[in-house]
Amino acid sequence: MPVATAILWAQWRTLRNRRGRGGSIWATISNIIWYGAWTLAAILLGKIVSERSGIQVIHSVLPATLLMITLYWQVIPLLMATTGASLEMRKLRAYPIPDGQLFWIEAMLRATAGIEMILILTGIGIGALLNPAYPKWAPVAILAYMVFNLLLAIGMRDLVARLIANRRVREAGFFFFAMCVALPQLLLTRRIPGGMRMLGAMGGESWRGWPWASAAHLLEGEHSLLTLAVMGFWLVWAGLFGRWQFARALKFDAGDASSSSPPTVARRGLMERFYRLPAALLPDPLGALVEKEFRTLTRSSRFRVVFLMGFTFGLMIWLPMALGYGGGYGGHRPGLADSSQGLPFIARNYLTVVSVYSLLLLSESCFWNAFGFDRSAAQFYFLAPVPFKTVLIAKNIASLFFIAAEISAIAIVCVALGLPMGSQKLLEAVAVAAIMSLFLLSAGNIHSVRQARGVNPANSFRTASAGRIQATLLLLYPLIFSPIALAFYARFSYDSEFAFFAVLAVDACIGAITYFISLRSAVETAEGTKESMIAALSTADGPIAA
């Protein structure tokens, strides 16, 4: 396919010219650790499947395993607000490339959002090939299941992208998707009899009509006409669904969908007062810079998506685990006071857990790439008679404001649901989020200067692979969270809230010192690398967003 070759070659040249050596080294290390762990898991799973003695166990758990693979492949990238590499349609519409070729290129790129599951499925396929109890053509069933997930991922990504781009259905679409994702956890944790039967029917006792059940039967050598027809039906359906959504995405104009009727005078006045608030409270030029950040972030589709996900997905994903233990909170409905002793960690610290999750979602826009939305306009910061330190502080203040707004929205929902969230729980969540933000800002200011890259604010999803994002979280966030973990350990060891908040106070002092040291380092680094920083921010994406 010469068109695909030309696109991939152009993309390779684009990435090679824009990626710095430090970013490449960090990406290589994180990818080796993350994908190495998944490769090891695939090897262990393949070894289990290759054992002839475990045929009965494999038969009972294989459909459920394939179901979990599909859920991970389709849901996790959306929960991480990242969909892997994808075609930049705006850059390719001008060329006479058939839609069919673009569709299959997009299908290959969907693999970047599910590399972990491809590794797992490959391990299962190799294990089945080595098991004499399975037919030699068993890996074909795994290959068909991979194709099914790839095609389904195209349709899911394009469908969700259009939903969140449409301002009229964005909130309803997010809520519906969050409910679908949280439903299995809710059924498991609440132990609803009908729900448990439904989950059992989808897992080990799976109905033959499900794609994971038909793939499992084919792998085990059951090549009846019905099983082949079911697998063929799901492949055709996924292909038609993916092609249908892809065709709609080709004709979709995100600008028209995100636009709405002109705001009323009252609404314009309210938003304008909100934008003017920093200038009224802070001296110039700091107030003006914070006002600029308010306007930029609230108008960015990407930021609005992750901000909305923080108190929709975050609440719905963790809520079933907080509600489900023992049918409730120890058999009683808690009030706003802290009556949650004896409950598991997530149930006791629900507000804190969701707040930390929201920090993870907001990390790219608020911490790691603070100049991404500015792009080439960032050169103004070095031309205007304003200290660069002031620019960084303004961005940090804006980030802290939106983090506080996110936590406030989560707290309001917790109060409405009657979750254990008294004043102490609220203080705990705010303190943990504030201290983590100090450490994240400390590392993020330096990273934003050293590894600056332009971001299209109109794109709702990050285009980095979910695996790479998770690898970064795996390496950095445990280190950043370790001071907070000491506070929880002190509470557990001494059974004392005083010990908990005392350690947090020490963490806050260390975080403040770290922040001011890193701020000075970031300013010095920016002065020395401003040319390369502006060049990196000014570089446009290639034909593939990655």
VEXDREN-2710 file (C-alpha; in Angstrom, 1 decimal):
% VEXDREN-2710
k/r/px/py/pz
1/MET/0.0/0.0/0.0
2/PRO/2.1/3.0/-1.3
3/VAL/-0.2/5.5/0.4
4/ALA/0.3/4.0/3.8
5/THR/4.1/3.8/3.2
6/ALA/4.2/7.5/2.4
7/ILE/2.2/8.4/5.4
8/LEU/4.2/6.3/7.8
9/TRP/7.5/7.7/6.3
10/ALA/6.3/11.3/6.7
11/GLN/5.3/10.5/10.3
12/TRP/8.7/9.0/11.1
13/ARG/10.5/12.1/9.8
14/THR/8.2/14.4/11.7
15/LEU/8.8/12.6/15.0
16/ARG/12.5/12.3/14.5
17/ASN/12.8/16.0/13.9
18/ARG/10.7/17.2/16.8
19/ARG/11.6/14.7/19.6
20/GLY/14.5/15.6/21.8
21/ARG/17.0/13.2/23.0
22/GLY/15.9/13.4/26.6
23/GLY/12.3/12.7/25.7
24/SER/13.4/9.7/23.6
25/ILE/15.4/8.3/26.5
26/TRP/12.6/8.7/29.0
27/ALA/10.1/7.2/26.6
28/THR/12.4/4.2/26.0
29/ILE/12.9/3.6/29.7
30/SER/9.2/3.9/30.5
31/ASN/8.2/1.7/27.6
32/ILE/10.7/-1.0/28.5
33/ILE/9.4/-1.2/32.1
34/TRP/5.7/-1.0/31.2
35/TYR/5.6/-3.3/28.2
36/GLY/8.3/-5.6/29.7
37/ALA/5.9/-6.2/32.6
38/TRP/3.0/-7.0/30.2
39/THR/5.3/-9.3/28.2
40/LEU/6.2/-11.2/31.3
41/ALA/2.5/-11.5/32.1
42/ALA/1.8/-12.8/28.6
43/ILE/4.6/-15.4/29.0
44/LEU/3.2/-16.6/32.3
45/LEU/-0.3/-16.8/30.8
46/GLY/1.0/-18.6/27.8
47/LYS/2.7/-21.2/30.0
48/ILE/-0.6/-21.8/31.9
49/VAL/-2.5/-22.3/28.6
50/SER/0.2/-24.7/27.3
51/GLU/-0.3/-27.0/30.3
52/ARG/-2.4/-30.0/29.3
53/SER/-3.4/-30.7/32.9
54/GLY/-5.2/-27.4/33.2
55/ILE/-7.7/-27.8/30.4
56/GLN/-10.8/-27.8/32.6
57/VAL/-9.7/-24.7/34.4
58/ILE/-8.9/-22.9/31.2
59/HIS/-12.3/-23.9/29.8
60/SER/-14.0/-22.2/32.7
61/VAL/-12.0/-19.0/32.8
62/LEU/-11.1/-18.4/29.2
63/PRO/-14.4/-16.6/28.2
64/ALA/-14.2/-14.3/31.2
65/THR/-10.5/-13.6/30.4
66/LEU/-11.3/-12.6/26.8
67/LEU/-14.2/-10.5/28.1
68/MET/-11.8/-8.6/30.4
69/ILE/-9.4/-8.1/27.5
70/THR/-12.1/-6.5/25.5
71/LEU/-13.2/-4.2/28.4
72/TYR/-9.6/-3.2/29.0
73/TRP/-8.9/-2.5/25.3
74/GLN/-12.1/-0.5/24.7
75/VAL/-12.5/1.3/28.1
76/ILE/-9.1/2.0/29.6
77/PRO/-7.9/4.3/26.8
78/LEU/-11.1/6.4/27.1
79/LEU/-10.8/6.5/30.9
80/MET/-7.2/7.8/30.5
81/ALA/-8.4/10.3/27.9
82/THR/-6.0/8.9/25.4
83/THR/-6.7/6.9/22.2
84/GLY/-3.2/6.2/20.8
85/ALA/-2.0/7.3/17.4
86/SER/-4.7/8.3/14.9
87/LEU/-4.9/10.0/11.5
88/GLU/-5.0/13.8/11.3
89/MET/-7.9/14.0/8.9
90/ARG/-7.6/17.7/8.4
91/LYS/-4.2/17.2/6.9
92/LEU/-5.2/14.3/4.7
93/ARG/-8.5/15.5/3.2
94/ALA/-6.6/17.5/0.6
95/TYR/-5.0/14.3/-0.9
96/PRO/-6.8/11.9/-3.3
97/ILE/-6.6/8.9/-0.8
98/PRO/-9.5/6.4/-0.9
99/ASP/-11.5/6.3/2.3
100/GLY/-11.0/2.5/2.4
101/GLN/-7.2/2.9/2.6
102/LEU/-7.5/5.5/5.3
103/PHE/-9.8/3.2/7.3
104/TRP/-7.3/0.3/7.3
105/ILE/-4.5/2.6/8.2
106/GLU/-6.6/3.8/11.1
107/ALA/-7.3/0.2/12.1
108/MET/-3.6/-0.5/12.3
109/LEU/-3.1/2.6/14.4
110/ARG/-5.8/1.5/16.9
111/ALA/-3.2/-1.2/17.9
112/THR/-1.2/1.5/19.7
113/ALA/-4.1/1.9/22.2
114/GLY/-4.2/-1.8/23.0
115/ILE/-0.6/-3.0/22.8
116/GLU/-0.9/-4.6/26.3
117/MET/-3.9/-6.7/25.2
118/ILE/-2.2/-7.7/22.0
119/LEU/0.7/-9.0/24.0
120/ILE/-1.7/-11.0/26.3
121/LEU/-3.6/-12.4/23.4
122/THR/-0.3/-13.4/21.7
123/GLY/0.7/-15.2/24.8
124/ILE/-2.6/-17.1/24.9
125/GLY/-2.3/-18.0/21.2
126/ILE/1.3/-19.3/21.6
127/GLY/0.3/-21.3/24.6
128/ALA/-2.6/-22.9/22.8
129/LEU/-0.3/-23.7/19.9
130/LEU/2.1/-25.5/22.3
131/ASN/-0.7/-27.4/24.0
132/PRO/-1.3/-30.8/22.2
133/ALA/-4.9/-30.8/23.4
134/TYR/-5.7/-27.8/21.2
135/PRO/-5.8/-27.9/17.3
136/LYS/-2.9/-26.3/15.5
137/TRP/-5.1/-23.7/14.0
138/ALA/-6.2/-22.5/17.5
139/PRO/-4.2/-19.2/17.3
140/VAL/-6.5/-18.2/14.3
141/ALA/-9.3/-17.7/16.8
142/ILE/-7.0/-15.3/18.8
143/LEU/-6.1/-13.5/15.6
144/ALA/-9.8/-13.1/14.7
145/TYR/-10.5/-11.8/18.2
146/MET/-7.7/-9.2/17.8
147/VAL/-9.2/-8.0/14.5
148/PHE/-12.6/-7.7/16.2
149/ASN/-11.2/-5.5/19.0
150/LEU/-9.3/-3.4/16.5
151/LEU/-12.4/-2.7/14.4
152/LEU/-14.5/-2.1/17.5
153/ALA/-11.9/0.4/18.9
154/ILE/-12.3/2.5/15.8
155/GLY/-16.0/2.8/16.2
156/MET/-15.8/3.4/19.9
157/ARG/-13.2/6.1/19.6
158/ASP/-15.0/8.0/16.8
159/LEU/-18.4/7.7/18.5
160/VAL/-17.2/9.0/21.9
161/ALA/-15.1/11.7/20.2
162/ARG/-18.2/13.0/18.4
163/LEU/-20.3/12.8/21.5
164/ILE/-18.0/14.9/23.6
165/ALA/-17.5/17.4/20.8
166/ASN/-21.2/18.1/20.7
167/ARG/-22.0/20.5/23.5
168/ARG/-25.7/19.5/23.6
169/VAL/-25.1/15.8/24.4
170/ARG/-21.6/15.9/26.0
171/GLU/-22.7/15.7/29.6
172/ALA/-25.4/13.1/28.9
173/GLY/-23.0/11.0/26.8
174/PHE/-20.4/11.1/29.5
175/PHE/-22.8/10.1/32.2
176/PHE/-24.2/7.2/30.1
177/PHE/-20.7/5.9/29.3
178/ALA/-19.6/6.2/32.9
179/MET/-22.7/4.2/34.0
180/CYS/-21.9/1.5/31.5
181/VAL/-18.3/1.2/32.7
182/ALA/-19.3/1.2/36.4
183/LEU/-22.1/-1.3/36.0
184/PRO/-20.0/-4.5/36.3
185/GLN/-18.3/-3.2/39.4
186/LEU/-21.6/-2.1/40.9
187/LEU/-23.1/-5.6/40.3
188/LEU/-20.1/-7.3/41.8
189/THR/-19.7/-5.1/44.9
190/ARG/-23.4/-4.9/45.7
191/ARG/-23.8/-8.6/45.2
192/ILE/-27.1/-8.2/43.4
193/PRO/-28.4/-11.7/42.7
194/GLY/-29.7/-10.9/39.2
195/GLY/-26.5/-9.0/38.4
196/MET/-24.3/-11.8/39.6
197/ARG/-26.2/-14.2/37.4
198/MET/-25.7/-11.8/34.5
199/LEU/-22.0/-11.5/35.1
200/GLY/-21.7/-15.3/35.4
201/ALA/-23.5/-15.7/32.1
202/MET/-21.0/-13.3/30.5
203/GLY/-18.0/-15.1/32.1
204/GLY/-17.5/-18.7/32.6
205/GLU/-21.1/-19.7/31.8
206/SER/-21.0/-17.3/28.8
207/TRP/-23.8/-17.5/26.2
208/ARG/-22.4/-18.8/22.9
209/GLY/-23.5/-15.7/21.1
210/TRP/-20.9/-13.4/22.7
211/PRO/-17.7/-12.8/20.7
212/TRP/-15.5/-13.8/23.7
213/ALA/-17.4/-17.1/24.0
214/SER/-17.2/-18.0/20.3
215/ALA/-13.5/-17.1/20.3
216/ALA/-12.9/-19.4/23.3
217/HIS/-14.8/-22.3/21.7
218/LEU/-12.9/-21.9/18.5
219/LEU/-9.6/-21.9/20.4
220/GLU/-10.5/-25.1/22.1
221/GLY/-11.2/-26.8/18.8
222/GLU/-15.0/-26.5/18.6
223/HIS/-15.3/-25.6/14.9
224/SER/-19.1/-26.2/14.5
225/LEU/-21.0/-24.2/12.0
226/LEU/-22.8/-22.2/14.7
227/THR/-19.5/-21.1/16.4
228/LEU/-18.0/-20.1/13.1
229/ALA/-21.1/-18.2/12.2
230/VAL/-21.1/-16.3/15.5
231/MET/-17.5/-15.3/15.2
232/GLY/-18.0/-14.3/11.6
233/PHE/-21.1/-12.2/12.5
234/TRP/-19.2/-10.3/15.2
235/LEU/-16.3/-9.6/12.8
236/VAL/-18.6/-8.3/10.1
237/TRP/-20.6/-6.3/12.7
238/ALA/-17.4/-4.7/14.2
239/GLY/-16.1/-4.0/10.6
240/LEU/-19.4/-2.3/9.6
241/PHE/-19.7/-0.4/12.9
242/GLY/-16.1/0.8/12.7
243/ARG/-16.4/1.8/9.0
244/TRP/-19.7/3.5/9.7
245/GLN/-18.3/5.6/12.5
246/PHE/-15.1/6.3/10.6
247/ALA/-17.1/7.6/7.6
248/ARG/-19.1/9.9/9.9
249/ALA/-15.8/11.1/11.5
250/LEU/-14.5/12.0/8.0
251/LYS/-17.5/14.3/7.5
252/PHE/-17.6/15.5/11.1
253/ASP/-16.7/19.2/11.8
254/ALA/-15.8/19.5/15.4
255/GLY/-16.0/23.3/15.2
256/ASP/-19.6/23.3/14.1
257/ALA/-20.5/20.6/16.7
258/SER/-18.9/22.5/19.6
259/SER/-20.4/25.8/18.6
260/SER/-23.7/26.8/20.1
261/SER/-26.1/29.6/19.9
262/PRO/-24.7/33.0/21.0
263/PRO/-24.7/33.3/24.8
264/THR/-27.2/35.6/26.3
265/VAL/-26.2/38.9/27.8
266/ALA/-26.5/37.5/31.3
267/ARG/-24.3/34.6/30.5
268/ARG/-21.7/36.7/28.8
269/GLY/-21.7/39.0/31.8
270/LEU/-21.3/36.1/34.3
271/MET/-18.4/34.5/32.3
272/GLU/-16.8/37.9/31.9
273/ARG/-16.9/38.5/35.7
274/PHE/-15.4/35.1/36.2
275/TYR/-12.6/35.9/33.8
276/ARG/-11.9/39.2/35.4
277/LEU/-11.8/37.8/38.9
278/PRO/-8.0/37.2/38.9
279/ALA/-7.3/40.7/37.8
280/ALA/-9.4/42.1/40.6
281/LEU/-7.7/40.0/43.3
282/LEU/-4.1/39.9/42.1
283/PRO/-1.7/42.7/41.0
284/ASP/-0.7/43.1/37.4
285/PRO/0.9/41.5/35.5
286/LEU/0.2/38.4/37.6
287/GLY/-3.6/39.0/37.5
288/ALA/-3.7/39.5/33.7
289/LEU/-1.7/36.3/33.2
290/VAL/-4.0/34.2/35.4
291/GLU/-7.0/35.7/33.5
292/LYS/-5.4/34.6/30.2
293/GLU/-5.0/31.1/31.6
294/PHE/-8.6/31.0/32.7
295/ARG/-9.8/32.0/29.2
296/THR/-7.4/29.5/27.5
297/LEU/-8.2/26.5/29.6
298/THR/-12.0/27.0/29.7
299/ARG/-12.1/27.3/25.9
300/SER/-10.0/24.2/25.3
301/SER/-11.9/21.1/24.4
302/ARG/-9.2/18.8/25.7
303/PHE/-9.1/20.5/29.1
304/ARG/-12.9/20.5/29.4
305/VAL/-13.0/16.8/28.7
306/VAL/-10.5/15.8/31.4
307/PHE/-12.1/18.3/33.8
308/LEU/-15.5/16.8/33.2
309/MET/-14.1/13.2/33.5
310/GLY/-12.7/14.0/36.9
311/PHE/-16.1/14.3/38.6
312/THR/-18.1/11.9/36.3
313/PHE/-15.8/9.0/35.5
314/GLY/-13.9/9.4/38.7
315/LEU/-17.1/9.3/40.8
316/MET/-18.7/6.5/38.9
317/ILE/-15.6/4.2/38.7
318/TRP/-14.8/4.3/42.4
319/LEU/-18.4/4.6/43.7
320/PRO/-19.3/0.9/43.4
321/MET/-16.3/-0.1/45.4
322/ALA/-17.1/2.5/48.1
323/LEU/-20.8/1.4/48.3
324/GLY/-20.5/-2.3/47.8
325/TYR/-18.8/-3.7/50.8
326/GLY/-21.2/-5.7/52.9
327/GLY/-24.2/-4.2/51.2
328/GLY/-23.4/-0.7/52.5
329/TYR/-21.3/1.0/55.2
330/GLY/-21.3/-1.6/57.8
331/GLY/-25.0/-2.2/57.5
332/HIS/-26.0/1.5/58.2
333/ARG/-26.3/4.7/56.2
334/PRO/-23.6/7.1/57.3
335/GLY/-24.2/10.7/57.9
336/LEU/-21.8/13.5/57.1
337/ALA/-19.8/12.7/60.2
338/ASP/-16.9/10.2/60.0
339/SER/-18.6/6.9/61.0
340/SER/-16.6/4.8/58.6
341/GLN/-14.3/3.0/60.9
342/GLY/-13.7/-0.7/60.0
343/LEU/-14.3/-0.1/56.3
344/PRO/-11.8/-0.8/53.5
345/PHE/-9.5/1.9/52.4
346/ILE/-11.5/3.1/49.3
347/ALA/-14.7/3.3/51.3
348/ARG/-13.0/5.3/54.1
349/ASN/-11.1/7.7/51.8
350/TYR/-13.5/7.9/48.8
351/LEU/-13.2/11.7/48.4
352/THR/-9.4/11.5/48.6
353/VAL/-9.2/8.7/46.1
354/VAL/-11.4/10.4/43.5
355/SER/-9.5/13.7/44.1
356/VAL/-6.1/12.0/43.4
357/TYR/-7.7/10.4/40.2
358/SER/-8.7/13.8/39.0
359/LEU/-5.1/15.0/39.5
360/LEU/-4.0/12.2/37.2
361/LEU/-6.4/13.3/34.5
362/LEU/-5.5/17.0/34.8
363/SER/-1.8/16.3/34.9
364/GLU/-1.0/16.9/31.2
365/SER/-2.8/20.3/31.0
366/CYS/-2.0/21.6/34.5
367/PHE/1.5/20.1/35.2
368/TRP/3.5/18.3/32.6
369/ASN/3.0/20.5/29.5
370/ALA/1.9/23.9/30.8
371/PHE/2.8/25.7/27.6
372/GLY/1.2/23.2/25.2
373/PHE/-1.9/25.3/24.6
374/ASP/0.2/28.5/24.0
375/ARG/2.2/26.9/21.2
376/SER/4.1/29.5/19.1
377/ALA/2.5/32.3/21.2
378/ALA/4.8/31.3/24.0
379/GLN/7.5/33.5/22.4
380/PHE/5.6/36.5/23.8
381/TYR/6.6/35.5/27.3
382/PHE/10.3/36.1/26.4
383/LEU/9.6/39.3/24.6
384/ALA/7.3/41.1/27.0
385/PRO/8.9/42.9/30.0
386/VAL/7.5/40.4/32.4
387/PRO/9.7/38.0/34.4
388/PHE/9.4/34.4/33.2
389/LYS/9.0/33.4/36.9
390/THR/5.8/35.4/37.0
391/VAL/4.5/33.5/34.0
392/LEU/5.1/30.1/35.6
393/ILE/3.5/31.3/38.9
394/ALA/0.4/32.5/37.0
395/LYS/0.0/29.1/35.3
396/ASN/0.4/27.3/38.6
397/ILE/-2.2/29.5/40.3
398/ALA/-4.7/28.8/37.5
399/SER/-4.0/25.1/37.8
400/LEU/-4.6/25.1/41.5
401/PHE/-7.8/27.0/41.0
402/PHE/-9.2/24.4/38.7
403/ILE/-8.0/21.6/40.9
404/ALA/-9.9/23.2/43.8
405/ALA/-13.0/23.5/41.6
406/GLU/-12.8/19.9/40.7
407/ILE/-12.5/18.8/44.3
408/SER/-15.4/21.1/45.3
409/ALA/-17.6/19.5/42.6
410/ILE/-16.7/16.0/43.9
411/ALA/-17.4/17.0/47.5
412/ILE/-20.8/18.3/46.6
413/VAL/-21.8/15.0/44.9
414/CYS/-20.4/13.1/48.0
415/VAL/-22.6/15.2/50.3
416/ALA/-25.6/14.6/48.0
417/LEU/-25.0/10.8/48.1
418/GLY/-24.5/10.7/51.8
419/LEU/-21.0/9.3/51.7
420/PRO/-18.8/9.4/54.8
421/MET/-17.5/12.9/54.2
422/GLY/-17.5/15.1/57.2
423/SER/-15.3/18.1/57.7
424/GLN/-12.3/16.0/58.5
425/LYS/-12.6/14.0/55.3
426/LEU/-12.9/17.2/53.3
427/LEU/-9.9/18.6/55.0
428/GLU/-8.0/15.4/54.4
429/ALA/-8.8/15.3/50.7
430/VAL/-7.9/19.0/50.2
431/ALA/-4.6/18.6/52.1
432/VAL/-3.6/15.5/50.1
433/ALA/-4.5/17.1/46.8
434/ALA/-2.7/20.3/47.7
435/ILE/0.5/18.5/48.8
436/MET/0.5/16.3/45.7
437/SER/-0.1/19.4/43.6
438/LEU/3.0/21.0/45.1
439/PHE/5.2/18.1/44.1
440/LEU/3.5/17.7/40.7
441/LEU/4.0/21.5/40.0
442/SER/7.7/21.2/41.0
443/ALA/8.3/18.4/38.5
444/GLY/5.9/19.8/36.0
445/ASN/7.5/23.2/35.7
446/ILE/10.9/21.7/34.8
447/HIS/9.3/19.2/32.4
448/SER/7.2/21.9/30.8
449/VAL/10.3/23.8/29.9
450/ARG/12.6/20.9/29.0
451/GLN/10.0/18.8/27.1
452/ALA/7.6/21.5/25.7
453/ARG/5.4/20.4/22.8
454/GLY/2.5/22.1/21.2
455/VAL/-1.0/20.7/21.8
456/ASN/-4.1/21.2/19.6
457/PRO/-6.7/22.4/22.1
458/ALA/-9.5/21.3/19.8
459/ASN/-8.5/17.6/20.1
460/SER/-10.5/16.1/22.9
461/PHE/-8.2/13.1/23.5
462/ARG/-4.5/12.8/24.1
463/THR/-2.9/10.9/21.2
464/ALA/-0.1/9.3/23.2
465/SER/-0.8/5.6/23.8
466/ALA/-2.5/4.6/27.0
467/GLY/0.4/2.3/27.8
468/ARG/2.9/5.1/27.7
469/ILE/0.7/7.3/29.9
470/GLN/0.4/4.4/32.4
471/ALA/4.1/3.8/32.3
472/THR/4.7/7.4/33.3
473/LEU/2.2/7.1/36.1
474/LEU/3.8/3.8/37.2
475/LEU/7.2/5.4/37.5
476/LEU/6.5/8.9/38.7
477/TYR/3.4/8.9/40.8
478/PRO/4.4/6.3/43.3
479/LEU/7.5/8.5/44.0
480/ILE/5.3/11.6/44.3
481/PHE/2.7/9.9/46.4
482/SER/5.3/8.4/48.8
483/PRO/5.3/11.3/51.2
484/ILE/1.5/11.0/51.4
485/ALA/1.7/7.3/51.9
486/LEU/3.9/8.0/55.0
487/ALA/1.0/10.0/56.5
488/PHE/-1.4/7.1/56.0
489/TYR/1.1/4.7/57.4
490/ALA/1.5/7.0/60.5
491/ARG/-2.3/7.0/61.0
492/PHE/-2.4/3.2/60.7
493/SER/0.6/2.6/63.0
494/TYR/-0.4/5.0/65.8
495/ASP/-4.1/5.0/65.2
496/SER/-4.0/8.8/65.5
497/GLU/-5.4/11.5/63.3
498/PHE/-2.8/13.9/64.9
499/ALA/0.0/11.7/63.5
500/PHE/-1.6/11.7/60.1
501/PHE/-1.9/15.5/59.9
502/ALA/1.5/16.0/61.5
503/VAL/3.2/14.0/58.7
504/LEU/1.1/15.9/56.2
505/ALA/2.4/19.2/57.7
506/VAL/6.0/18.0/57.3
507/ASP/5.2/16.9/53.7
508/ALA/3.7/20.4/53.0
509/CYS/6.9/22.1/54.2
510/ILE/9.1/19.8/52.0
511/GLY/6.7/20.3/49.1
512/ALA/6.9/24.1/49.4
513/ILE/10.7/24.0/49.6
514/THR/10.9/21.7/46.6
515/TYR/8.5/23.9/44.6
516/PHE/10.6/27.1/45.1
517/ILE/13.8/25.3/44.2
518/SER/12.3/23.8/41.1
519/LEU/10.7/27.1/40.1
520/ARG/14.1/28.8/40.1
521/SER/15.6/25.9/38.2
522/ALA/12.8/26.0/35.6
523/VAL/13.3/29.8/35.0
524/GLU/17.1/29.3/34.6
525/THR/16.5/26.4/32.2
526/ALA/14.0/28.4/30.1
527/GLU/16.4/31.3/29.7
528/GLY/19.0/28.9/28.3
529/THR/16.8/26.9/26.1
530/LYS/14.1/29.3/25.0
531/GLU/14.9/29.0/21.3
532/SER/14.5/25.2/21.3
533/MET/11.5/25.5/23.5
534/ILE/9.7/27.9/21.1
535/ALA/10.7/25.8/18.1
536/ALA/9.3/22.6/19.8
537/LEU/6.0/24.4/20.6
538/SER/5.7/25.8/17.1
539/THR/6.1/22.4/15.4
540/ALA/2.9/21.1/13.9
541/ASP/1.8/17.5/14.0
542/GLY/2.5/15.2/11.1
543/PRO/-0.2/13.2/9.2
544/ILE/-0.5/10.9/12.2
545/ALA/-1.3/12.5/15.6
546/ALA/1.1/10.7/18.0
END
